Amino acid sequence: MKVDESIFKSYDIRGVYPTQLNEQVLPVIISSIYSFFQSKLGEKQLSIALGRDMRLSSPSLFKIASKTLVDLGADVVDIGLVATTTFYFAVHKYRYDGGIQISASHNPKEYNGLKIVMKAEKGLIKIGKSTGMEEIKKSALEANSEKRKAKNGKVVKKKNMVREEVKNAFKIAGEGKVKKFKIIADTANAMGATYIQELFKKIPCELVKMNFKLDGTFPAHQPDPLQLETLKDLQQRVVEEKADLGLAPDGDGDRIFFIDEKGEIIPPSVITAIVAKELLKNNKGEKILFDIRYILTPKRVTEEHGGIPVVTKVGHAFITEAMQKEDGLFAGESSGHYYFRTTGGAESSVSVILILLNVLSREDIKFSELVKRFTRSRESGEINFKVKNAPEIIEVLKDKFSDGMVSELDGVAVEYPEWRFSLRTSNTEPLLRLNVEEELIAAKGRHAELVDIIKKNAISE
């Protein structure tokens, strides 16, 4: 069966099961991944961590992936049913040569996929478009990955990885005395439930569970907190039950969104700023990274507390790569991903939860008050356009606003003393994405002008 080239994405391999990704094409893809690992790490017997999520097709794909790797000569470390953050933690902590997580993240139930990482000198390399995905794709499409029979590898099981991950979160966050908060979590029947349950065994908080039973059919809603409608039930329940905050991880647990006691969704840029301040207390002069969509809040808070701000391209593979290049201490992304040097430059949602609870306990204030204390700008929210001529529109805005401070790091971003905007093409969808932020005291809704210019110059799909 021929491999569908469209399943090779910017950050992972992902497609509909069983039409695009299935037990017949998986051995070819796994062989190509293993050949890529060997091309970078040497022709030796490699240790490969293998994990999976709760999707209905994951057990079958896991079995095929494991057999293929063993046949190729790999030592497979079966870490079982785990969140992607736990998978990253395991690969980094035990210095496995590489890892493959069977998951389709926040995508609907009919999807499945593979997330791929490889060890590096300082941490992890997430395999994406700029770090090896094109090589893997080419090998799989040509079916020319090596088929020679090596000395058979073996499978060993590694248990208690979630427990180890949570233990590590306490090292990152510090042993602050957490108050007895009431917290409501909606894990969308997905993998975030695993580390949230484990964390709450260790802290004196009341956990109210929503949709905690692992279920790959996602009976409640799609596990994607970027689709704000999926948060409405959680927001309502936080208010009705007078909870202190709400938690909403995505399908594989590597993203997390927070709800304050008023039911408001907290901008990830503010969460980034809060965590950055905490980490900088004992790490003055370290670098804090954040993506180009919203920078005013994390940049200013980082500078105020002795850190060095670094702006990156959007996308977890790019940010992990930048974390290593810059030797960053911490990074936050506007889509709810949070990265730590101590986890190999990978996400650790559970560490972010614990840091926030430590801060709220120490400061003894409401979550909304803490957020207000850290907010430095008003954000528009991402505005998306389906257009055929994205590059031309980017050039139009770059020319029109050329009197501002222009960056072409990722699309175009223009900054003025009181406001800024970012316009870029999506790495995962055929969309043009606009983000605008303004100083709180000077907010004038400038996004309306930009939307009008884009619409006037757009050739619609």
C-alpha positions as CSV (number, residue, x, y, z in Angstrom):
1,M,0.0,0.0,0.0
2,K,1.4,3.4,-1.0
3,V,2.1,5.9,1.7
4,D,-0.1,9.1,1.5
5,E,2.4,12.0,1.4
6,S,-0.2,14.4,2.9
7,I,0.2,12.8,6.4
8,F,3.6,14.3,6.8
9,K,2.9,17.6,8.6
10,S,5.1,20.4,9.9
11,Y,5.4,19.0,13.4
12,D,4.2,15.4,13.2
13,I,2.8,12.6,11.1
14,R,-1.0,12.6,11.2
15,G,-3.9,11.2,9.1
16,V,-7.3,9.5,9.2
17,Y,-7.3,5.9,10.4
18,P,-7.5,3.5,8.5
19,T,-7.6,5.2,5.1
20,Q,-4.4,7.3,5.4
21,L,-2.6,5.7,8.4
22,N,-3.0,2.0,9.1
23,E,-1.2,-1.2,10.0
24,Q,-0.1,-1.8,6.4
25,V,1.7,1.6,5.8
26,L,3.0,1.9,9.4
27,P,6.0,-0.5,9.0
28,V,7.3,1.5,6.1
29,I,7.0,4.8,8.1
30,I,8.6,3.3,11.2
31,S,11.4,1.8,9.2
32,S,12.0,5.3,7.7
33,I,12.1,6.9,11.1
34,Y,14.5,4.3,12.4
35,S,16.8,4.7,9.4
36,F,16.7,8.5,10.0
37,F,17.7,8.0,13.7
38,Q,20.6,5.7,12.6
39,S,21.8,8.3,10.0
40,K,22.1,10.9,12.8
41,L,23.1,8.7,15.7
42,G,25.2,6.0,14.1
43,E,24.6,2.4,12.8
44,K,24.1,0.9,16.2
45,Q,21.3,-0.8,18.1
46,L,19.2,2.2,19.3
47,S,17.0,2.5,22.3
48,I,13.6,3.8,21.2
49,A,10.8,4.8,23.7
50,L,7.4,4.0,22.5
51,G,4.2,5.4,23.9
52,R,0.5,5.8,22.9
53,D,-2.6,7.7,23.7
54,M,-6.2,6.4,24.3
55,R,-7.4,6.5,20.7
56,L,-9.2,3.4,19.5
57,S,-6.6,2.6,16.9
58,S,-3.6,3.2,19.1
59,P,-3.2,-0.3,20.6
60,S,-3.1,-1.9,17.2
61,L,-0.7,0.7,15.7
62,F,1.5,0.4,18.9
63,K,1.8,-3.3,18.4
64,I,2.9,-3.0,14.8
65,A,5.3,-0.2,15.6
66,S,6.9,-2.2,18.4
67,K,7.3,-5.3,16.2
68,T,8.8,-3.3,13.3
69,L,11.3,-1.7,15.6
70,V,12.3,-5.0,17.2
71,D,12.7,-6.5,13.7
72,L,15.0,-3.6,12.8
73,G,17.2,-4.3,15.8
74,A,16.0,-1.6,18.2
75,D,15.7,-2.0,21.9
76,V,12.1,-0.8,22.4
77,V,11.1,0.8,25.8
78,D,7.4,0.4,26.2
79,I,6.2,3.3,28.4
80,G,2.6,2.4,27.8
81,L,-0.5,4.6,27.8
82,V,0.9,8.1,28.5
83,A,0.4,11.8,27.8
84,T,2.9,13.3,25.3
85,T,4.5,15.3,28.0
86,T,5.2,12.1,29.9
87,F,6.7,10.6,26.8
88,Y,9.0,13.5,26.3
89,F,10.0,13.4,30.0
90,A,10.9,9.7,29.7
91,V,13.0,10.1,26.6
92,H,14.9,12.9,28.2
93,K,15.3,11.6,31.7
94,Y,16.6,8.2,30.6
95,R,18.5,9.5,27.6
96,Y,16.9,7.1,25.1
97,D,18.2,7.6,21.5
98,G,14.8,8.5,20.3
99,G,11.1,8.1,20.8
100,I,7.8,7.7,19.0
101,Q,4.4,8.6,20.5
102,I,1.3,7.3,18.8
103,S,-1.1,10.1,19.1
104,A,-3.1,12.6,17.0
105,S,-3.1,15.2,19.7
106,H,-6.2,17.4,19.7
107,N,-7.6,16.1,16.4
108,P,-11.0,14.4,16.1
109,K,-11.5,10.7,16.9
110,E,-11.0,9.4,13.4
111,Y,-7.3,10.6,13.3
112,N,-4.1,9.0,14.6
113,G,-0.5,9.9,14.1
114,L,3.1,9.8,15.3
115,K,5.2,12.4,17.2
116,I,8.9,11.8,16.9
117,V,11.8,13.0,19.1
118,M,15.6,12.3,19.1
119,K,18.1,12.9,21.8
120,A,20.5,15.8,21.4
121,E,23.5,17.0,23.4
122,K,21.4,19.4,25.5
123,G,17.9,18.0,25.3
124,L,15.5,16.8,22.7
125,I,15.1,17.4,19.0
126,K,11.5,17.3,18.0
127,I,11.3,16.0,14.4
128,G,9.4,18.5,12.2
129,K,9.7,20.0,8.8
130,S,13.0,21.7,9.6
131,T,14.6,18.9,11.6
132,G,14.2,15.7,9.6
133,M,10.5,15.2,8.6
134,E,11.3,15.8,4.9
135,E,14.0,13.1,5.0
136,I,11.6,10.6,6.7
137,K,8.9,11.5,4.2
138,K,11.2,11.0,1.2
139,S,12.4,7.7,2.5
140,A,8.8,6.4,3.2
141,L,7.4,7.6,-0.2
142,E,10.3,5.9,-2.0
143,A,10.1,2.9,0.4
144,N,13.9,2.8,0.4
145,S,14.5,2.7,4.1
146,E,16.8,-0.2,4.9
147,K,15.1,-3.6,5.1
148,R,18.1,-5.7,6.2
149,K,17.4,-8.0,9.1
150,A,19.5,-6.9,12.0
151,K,20.0,-8.9,15.2
152,N,16.5,-8.8,16.7
153,G,16.0,-6.1,19.4
154,K,13.9,-6.6,22.5
155,V,11.1,-5.0,24.4
156,V,11.3,-3.8,28.0
157,K,8.5,-2.2,29.9
158,K,9.1,1.0,31.8
159,K,6.4,1.7,34.4
160,N,5.5,4.6,36.7
161,M,6.5,7.3,34.2
162,V,3.6,9.6,35.2
163,R,4.7,9.3,38.9
164,E,8.3,10.2,37.9
165,E,7.1,13.1,35.7
166,V,5.1,14.6,38.6
167,K,8.0,14.1,41.0
168,N,10.1,16.1,38.6
169,A,7.5,18.9,38.4
170,F,8.0,19.4,42.2
171,K,11.8,19.9,41.5
172,I,11.0,22.5,38.8
173,A,8.3,24.3,40.8
174,G,9.8,24.1,44.2
175,E,8.2,22.7,47.3
176,G,5.8,25.6,47.9
177,K,2.9,25.1,50.4
178,V,-0.2,24.7,48.2
179,K,-3.4,25.9,49.8
180,K,-6.6,23.8,49.6
181,F,-8.0,25.2,46.4
182,K,-11.1,23.9,44.6
183,I,-10.1,23.1,41.0
184,I,-12.3,21.8,38.2
185,A,-10.6,20.0,35.3
186,D,-12.1,19.0,32.0
187,T,-9.7,16.6,30.3
188,A,-12.0,15.7,27.4
189,N,-11.7,12.0,28.1
190,A,-8.0,12.3,27.0
191,M,-4.5,12.0,28.3
192,G,-4.2,15.1,30.5
193,A,-6.3,13.1,33.1
194,T,-3.2,10.9,33.8
195,Y,-0.9,13.6,35.1
196,I,-3.6,15.7,36.7
197,Q,-4.8,12.8,38.8
198,E,-1.2,11.9,39.8
199,L,-0.5,15.6,40.8
200,F,-3.6,15.8,43.0
201,K,-2.5,12.8,45.0
202,K,0.4,15.0,46.2
203,I,-1.4,18.3,47.0
204,P,-4.2,19.2,49.4
205,C,-6.7,20.5,46.7
206,E,-10.2,19.4,45.9
207,L,-10.3,18.1,42.3
208,V,-13.6,18.1,40.6
209,K,-13.4,15.9,37.5
210,M,-15.1,16.5,34.2
211,N,-14.7,13.9,31.4
212,F,-11.8,12.0,33.1
213,K,-12.5,8.5,31.8
214,L,-10.1,7.8,28.9
215,D,-12.2,7.3,25.8
216,G,-10.9,7.6,22.3
217,T,-14.4,8.4,20.9
218,F,-14.3,11.8,22.8
219,P,-18.0,11.5,23.8
220,A,-18.1,15.0,25.5
221,H,-16.3,17.1,23.0
222,Q,-13.2,17.3,20.8
223,P,-10.1,17.6,23.0
224,D,-9.0,21.0,21.6
225,P,-9.1,24.0,24.0
226,L,-8.2,26.3,21.1
227,Q,-11.8,25.7,20.0
228,L,-13.2,28.0,22.6
229,E,-16.7,26.4,22.5
230,T,-15.1,23.3,24.1
231,L,-14.4,25.4,27.2
232,K,-17.9,26.7,27.8
233,D,-19.0,23.9,30.1
234,L,-15.9,24.2,32.2
235,Q,-16.2,28.0,32.4
236,Q,-19.8,27.7,33.6
237,R,-19.1,25.0,36.1
238,V,-16.1,27.0,37.6
239,V,-18.5,29.9,38.3
240,E,-21.4,27.8,39.4
241,E,-19.4,25.8,41.9
242,K,-17.4,28.8,43.1
243,A,-14.1,27.0,42.2
244,D,-10.7,28.8,42.4
245,L,-9.7,27.9,38.8
246,G,-10.2,25.5,35.9
247,L,-7.9,23.3,33.9
248,A,-8.3,22.3,30.2
249,P,-5.5,20.2,28.7
250,D,-5.7,19.1,25.0
251,G,-5.9,15.5,23.7
252,D,-2.4,14.4,24.3
253,G,-1.8,16.7,27.3
254,D,1.0,18.8,25.9
255,R,-1.1,22.0,25.8
256,I,-3.1,23.4,28.7
257,F,-5.5,26.3,29.2
258,F,-6.5,27.9,32.5
259,I,-9.8,29.4,33.6
260,D,-10.0,32.0,36.4
261,E,-12.6,32.0,39.2
262,K,-14.8,34.3,37.1
263,G,-14.9,31.8,34.3
264,E,-12.5,33.8,32.1
265,I,-10.0,32.1,29.8
266,I,-6.5,33.3,30.7
267,P,-4.2,34.3,27.8
268,P,-1.2,32.0,27.6
269,S,1.0,35.0,27.3
270,V,0.1,35.9,30.9
271,I,0.7,32.4,32.1
272,T,4.1,32.6,30.4
273,A,4.9,35.8,32.2
274,I,3.9,34.4,35.6
275,V,6.0,31.3,35.2
276,A,8.9,33.3,33.9
277,K,9.0,35.6,36.9
278,E,9.0,32.6,39.3
279,L,11.8,30.9,37.5
280,L,13.9,34.0,37.1
281,K,14.0,34.5,40.9
282,N,16.9,32.1,41.2
283,N,18.0,32.4,37.6
284,K,18.8,36.1,36.8
285,G,20.1,36.7,33.3
286,E,18.6,33.6,31.8
287,K,16.7,33.6,28.5
288,I,12.9,33.4,28.3
289,L,11.4,32.5,24.9
290,F,7.9,33.2,23.5
291,D,6.5,33.1,20.0
292,I,5.9,36.2,17.9
293,R,2.1,36.3,18.1
294,Y,1.9,38.1,21.5
295,I,5.1,39.4,23.1
296,L,4.4,42.6,25.1
297,T,3.3,40.9,28.4
298,P,6.1,38.2,28.6
299,K,8.7,40.5,27.2
300,R,8.1,43.2,29.8
301,V,7.7,40.9,32.7
302,T,10.9,39.1,31.7
303,E,12.9,42.3,31.5
304,E,11.4,43.6,34.8
305,H,12.7,40.5,36.6
306,G,16.2,40.3,35.2
307,G,15.6,37.9,32.3
308,I,16.5,38.2,28.6
309,P,13.5,37.9,26.3
310,V,13.8,36.0,23.0
311,V,11.1,36.0,20.3
312,T,10.7,32.8,18.2
313,K,8.8,31.5,15.3
314,V,5.5,29.8,16.0
315,G,5.4,26.0,16.4
316,H,6.6,23.5,19.0
317,A,9.4,22.0,16.8
318,F,10.8,25.5,16.2
319,I,10.6,26.5,19.8
320,T,12.3,23.4,21.1
321,E,15.0,24.0,18.5
322,A,15.3,27.6,19.7
323,M,15.4,26.5,23.3
324,Q,18.6,24.5,22.6
325,K,20.2,27.1,20.4
326,E,19.6,29.9,23.0
327,D,20.0,27.7,26.0
328,G,16.7,29.0,27.2
329,L,15.4,28.5,30.7
330,F,11.7,28.5,29.8
331,A,9.4,29.1,26.8
332,G,5.7,29.8,26.4
333,E,3.6,29.6,23.3
334,S,0.4,31.4,22.6
335,S,-1.4,28.1,21.9
336,G,-0.8,26.9,25.5
337,H,2.5,25.0,25.1
338,Y,5.0,25.6,27.9
339,Y,8.6,24.3,27.7
340,F,11.4,23.9,30.3
341,R,15.1,23.4,29.9
342,T,15.0,20.8,32.6
343,T,12.7,18.6,30.5
344,G,15.0,18.7,27.5
345,G,13.2,21.7,26.0
346,A,9.9,19.9,25.9
347,E,6.5,20.7,27.4
348,S,5.6,20.1,31.0
349,S,2.0,21.1,31.7
350,V,2.0,19.6,35.2
351,S,4.9,21.9,36.1
352,V,3.0,24.9,35.0
353,I,0.0,23.9,37.1
354,L,2.1,23.5,40.2
355,I,4.0,26.8,39.7
356,L,0.7,28.6,39.4
357,L,-0.7,27.0,42.5
358,N,2.4,27.9,44.4
359,V,2.1,31.5,43.4
360,L,-1.6,31.7,44.2
361,S,-1.0,30.1,47.6
362,R,1.9,32.5,48.5
363,E,0.2,35.7,47.2
364,D,-3.2,34.7,48.7
365,I,-5.2,36.4,46.0
366,K,-7.8,35.4,43.4
367,F,-6.6,34.1,40.1
368,S,-8.2,37.0,38.2
369,E,-6.3,39.5,40.5
370,L,-3.0,37.7,39.7
371,V,-3.7,37.8,36.0
372,K,-4.5,41.6,36.2
373,R,-1.2,42.2,38.0
374,F,0.8,40.6,35.1
375,T,-1.2,41.8,32.1
376,R,0.6,44.4,30.0
377,S,-1.4,44.5,26.8
378,R,-4.8,43.8,25.3
379,E,-4.9,40.9,22.8
380,S,-7.2,40.6,19.8
381,G,-7.3,36.8,19.7
382,E,-6.2,35.1,16.5
383,I,-8.2,36.1,13.4
384,N,-8.0,33.7,10.5
385,F,-8.5,34.2,6.8
386,K,-8.8,31.6,4.0
387,V,-7.1,33.2,1.1
388,K,-5.2,32.1,-2.0
389,N,-2.8,35.0,-2.1
390,A,-1.3,35.0,1.5
391,P,2.3,36.1,0.4
392,E,0.9,39.1,-1.5
393,I,-1.2,40.2,1.5
394,I,1.8,39.9,3.8
395,E,3.7,42.2,1.4
396,V,0.9,44.7,1.3
397,L,0.8,45.1,5.1
398,K,4.6,45.1,5.3
399,D,4.7,48.1,2.8
400,K,1.8,49.9,4.4
401,F,3.3,49.7,7.9
402,S,6.9,50.1,6.9
403,D,7.4,53.0,9.3
404,G,7.1,50.7,12.3
405,M,9.7,48.2,13.5
406,V,9.4,45.3,11.1
407,S,10.3,41.7,11.7
408,E,10.2,38.9,9.1
409,L,11.0,36.1,11.5
410,D,7.7,34.4,10.8
411,G,5.5,36.1,8.2
412,V,5.6,39.8,9.1
413,A,5.3,41.5,12.5
414,V,5.3,45.3,12.9
415,E,5.7,47.1,16.2
416,Y,4.9,50.7,17.2
417,P,5.3,52.3,20.7
418,E,1.7,51.6,21.6
419,W,0.7,48.6,19.5
420,R,1.9,45.8,17.2
421,F,0.6,43.0,15.0
422,S,1.8,39.7,13.6
423,L,0.6,38.3,10.2
424,R,1.7,34.8,9.2
425,T,0.6,31.7,7.3
426,S,-0.3,28.7,9.4
427,N,2.1,25.8,9.6
428,T,-0.8,23.3,9.8
429,E,-3.7,24.7,7.8
430,P,-4.3,26.8,4.6
431,L,-4.9,30.0,6.6
432,L,-3.5,33.5,7.1
433,R,-3.4,34.3,10.8
434,L,-3.6,37.8,12.3
435,N,-2.8,38.7,15.9
436,V,-2.9,42.3,17.3
437,E,-1.9,43.6,20.7
438,E,-2.2,47.1,22.1
439,E,-1.0,48.9,25.3
440,L,-3.8,48.8,27.9
441,I,-4.1,52.6,28.1
442,A,-4.0,53.1,24.4
443,A,-6.3,50.3,23.1
444,K,-8.3,51.5,20.1
445,G,-9.3,48.3,18.4
446,R,-6.7,48.7,15.6
447,H,-7.3,45.1,14.4
448,A,-10.4,46.4,12.6
449,E,-8.3,48.4,10.2
450,L,-6.0,45.5,9.5
451,V,-8.9,43.1,8.9
452,D,-10.3,45.6,6.4
453,I,-7.0,45.8,4.5
454,I,-6.7,42.0,4.4
455,K,-10.3,41.6,3.1
456,K,-9.8,44.2,0.4
457,N,-6.7,42.5,-0.9
458,A,-7.8,38.9,-0.4
459,I,-8.5,36.4,-3.2
460,S,-10.8,34.0,-1.4
461,E,-10.4,30.3,-1.4
